[in-house]
Amino acid sequence: MMTLPSLRKLEKDLGVNKTTLHNWKKTRPKLYNFILESYKQKELLNKNLQIMVKHKNKLEEEINFIKSKLH
């Protein structure tokens, strides 16, 4: 499940305060939603990268195992 970033995280990452974020949410909903969607995409990319790293490590273990059997 995707978690939305906290207001504190948004404040820090974007360099704005809570009032600005609330104003964006009201007056510029497309911008606000775009920001939230970008965090979701970032989270998905991070999860995919973690899966790829695990897969790479398993492949390396398998390769090393096969090498050890051949020697």
C-alpha positions as CSV (number, residue, x, y, z in Angstrom):
1,M,0.0,0.0,0.0
2,M,1.3,3.4,-0.9
3,T,1.7,5.8,1.9
4,L,1.3,9.5,1.4
5,P,4.2,11.7,2.6
6,S,3.6,13.5,5.8
7,L,3.1,17.3,5.8
8,R,6.5,17.6,7.5
9,K,8.2,15.6,4.8
10,L,6.5,17.7,2.1
11,E,7.5,20.9,3.9
12,K,11.1,19.8,4.1
13,D,11.4,18.4,0.6
14,L,9.6,21.3,-1.1
15,G,10.9,24.1,1.2
16,V,7.4,25.4,2.0
17,N,5.3,25.7,5.1
18,K,2.0,23.9,6.0
19,T,0.0,27.0,5.1
20,T,1.4,27.0,1.6
21,L,0.6,23.2,1.3
22,H,-3.0,23.8,2.4
23,N,-3.4,26.7,0.0
24,W,-2.1,24.5,-2.9
25,K,-4.5,21.8,-1.9
26,K,-7.4,24.2,-2.1
27,T,-6.4,26.6,-4.9
28,R,-4.1,24.4,-7.0
29,P,-5.4,20.8,-6.6
30,K,-3.7,19.6,-9.8
31,L,-0.3,20.7,-8.6
32,Y,-0.9,19.2,-5.1
33,N,-2.1,15.9,-6.6
34,F,0.8,15.9,-9.0
35,I,3.2,16.2,-6.0
36,L,1.5,13.3,-4.2
37,E,1.5,11.1,-7.3
38,S,5.2,11.8,-7.8
39,Y,5.8,10.5,-4.2
40,K,3.8,7.3,-5.0
41,Q,5.8,6.8,-8.2
42,K,9.1,7.3,-6.3
43,E,8.0,4.7,-3.7
44,L,7.1,2.2,-6.5
45,L,10.4,2.8,-8.2
46,N,12.2,2.3,-4.9
47,K,10.4,-1.0,-4.3
48,N,11.2,-2.2,-7.8
49,L,14.8,-1.4,-7.3
50,Q,15.0,-3.3,-4.0
51,I,13.4,-6.3,-5.7
52,M,16.0,-6.1,-8.5
53,V,18.9,-5.9,-6.0
54,K,17.6,-9.0,-4.2
55,H,17.3,-10.8,-7.5
56,K,20.8,-9.8,-8.5
57,N,22.2,-11.0,-5.2
58,K,20.4,-14.4,-5.6
59,L,21.8,-14.7,-9.1
60,E,25.3,-13.9,-7.8
61,E,25.0,-16.6,-5.1
62,E,23.9,-19.1,-7.6
63,I,26.7,-18.3,-10.0
64,N,29.2,-18.6,-7.1
65,F,27.7,-21.9,-6.1
66,I,28.0,-23.3,-9.6
67,K,31.6,-22.0,-9.9
68,S,32.5,-23.7,-6.6
69,K,31.1,-27.0,-7.9
70,L,33.1,-26.7,-11.2
71,H,36.4,-26.2,-9.4
